Each structure stands twice: as C-alpha cells, then as structure tokens.
C-alpha cells in the first residue's frame, strides 16, 4: 500500500462517525478510494459522501433549541 496521504478534502469515515468517532479518511491514488486507518472502511468518493449524508441526518437538530414538546 502506498504511503497514507490526505485527499483533496478531509472526509470523515462514515463507519467511525456513526459510532461518534471523528476520524479523517485518507486517499489512495492507485485505487482512487478513500480508506480509514482505524476501522478499515474503504469506498469511492460518492459512496463516502452518501454515507456521510446519512450521518448528518442523525445530528440535524443538534444546534436547535427545542422548547415545545407537544
């Protein structure tokens, strides 16, 4: 495997992020995939973006103050 290097953007590992771990992914130019050093998740850019959108759904109301519980 080539030496680990950051990709064009710092993507979070969707597998780790679902477990409340904030781990950046690395980019492998040879296979054109992103990978995580912690959990061995690998995926193309579109797959990583799709899974990160699912994780954002979990935290959509994080900064919203909820006062009406009806």
C-alpha positions as CSV (number, residue, x, y, z in Angstrom):
1,X,0.0,0.0,0.0
2,X,1.2,3.5,-0.8
3,X,2.0,5.9,2.0
4,X,-1.0,7.5,3.6
5,X,-1.9,10.9,2.4
6,X,-4.8,13.3,2.8
7,X,-7.2,13.5,-0.1
8,X,-8.5,16.7,-1.8
9,X,-10.9,17.2,1.1
10,X,-10.9,15.9,4.6
11,X,-13.8,13.4,4.7
12,X,-14.9,11.8,7.9
13,X,-15.1,8.0,8.0
14,X,-18.8,7.2,7.9
15,X,-18.4,3.9,9.8
16,X,-16.5,5.6,12.7
17,X,-18.7,8.7,12.6
18,X,-21.8,6.6,13.2
19,X,-20.1,5.4,16.4
20,X,-19.3,9.0,17.5
21,X,-15.7,8.9,16.5
22,X,-14.4,11.8,14.3
23,X,-11.7,10.1,12.2
24,X,-10.4,11.6,8.9
25,X,-10.1,9.4,5.9
26,X,-7.0,9.0,3.6
27,X,-6.9,8.8,-0.2
28,X,-5.2,6.1,-2.2
29,X,-4.4,7.4,-5.7
30,X,-3.7,4.0,-7.1
31,X,-7.2,2.6,-6.3
32,X,-8.9,6.0,-6.3
33,X,-10.5,5.1,-3.0
34,X,-10.7,6.7,0.5
35,X,-9.8,4.5,3.5
36,X,-9.8,4.7,7.2
37,X,-6.8,3.6,9.3
38,X,-8.9,2.8,12.3
39,X,-11.7,0.6,11.0
40,X,-10.5,-0.4,7.5
41,X,-13.5,1.1,5.8
42,X,-12.8,1.8,2.1
43,X,-15.0,3.5,-0.5
44,X,-15.2,5.7,-3.5
45,X,-15.9,9.4,-3.1
46,X,-19.6,9.2,-4.0
47,X,-20.1,6.3,-1.5
48,X,-18.4,8.2,1.3
49,X,-20.5,11.4,0.6
50,X,-23.7,9.4,0.6
51,X,-22.9,7.7,3.9
52,X,-21.9,10.9,5.5
53,X,-25.2,12.5,4.5
54,X,-26.9,9.7,6.4
55,X,-24.8,10.5,9.4
56,X,-25.7,14.2,9.2
57,X,-29.4,13.2,9.3
58,X,-28.7,12.0,12.9
59,X,-27.5,15.4,14.0
60,X,-29.8,17.7,12.1
61,X,-31.4,19.2,15.2
62,X,-28.2,19.3,17.3
63,X,-28.0,23.1,17.5
64,X,-31.7,23.8,17.6
65,X,-33.3,24.5,20.9
66,X,-36.5,22.6,21.4
67,X,-38.9,24.1,23.8
68,X,-42.3,22.8,22.5
69,X,-42.8,19.1,23.4
70,X,-46.4,18.7,22.2
